[in-house]
Amino acid sequence: MADAAVCRDRRRNHRATLSAVVEPSPNIAPHPDIAALAPLLGTWRGRGHGEYPTIESFDYVEEITFGHLGRPFLTYRQRTKAGSDGRPLHAETGYLRSPSPGRVELILAHPTGITEICEGTITETVDGIRLELNSTNIGLSESAKPVTALGRSFHVTGDTIEYTLRMAAVGESLQHHLAATLQRG
């Protein structure tokens, strides 16, 4: 009987540990090493526009959530839907780190068979922060679209994020692909 109780306690503790890793907690103070990233915390929603030489232009609705676990990184979850009919378009999940003052790393996984590591800078501006990131490593599964480079710019001003994404893929050079404006809340 005691063994069963011990097993139940271990399972309960294991589930609590897993949920803490998966779901960020706003009740935990951010780690001091990511204090410069604090303006990103929260859920952001808005609209964007995409274009690329190999596809038709499109409008989309987006939600990005930056959370934290009290460790020296932010969690990142992004989802987009078509602006016209609400069908799911894309998703990304990963982490944003600041390994040293003024430096940031974005590590992402895409469900399309792509992994992305971008590195760059974080700069305080008069009205917020700006992140400039460029890919240093793109991983591709055998079935993934041939993406060779990505670049991202984020500008946070109060409760607004404006961002752009640049992409080199399917034989095209690095160029503008996405732009969106999102509001916190």
Disulfide bonds with the S-S distance in Angstrom:
none
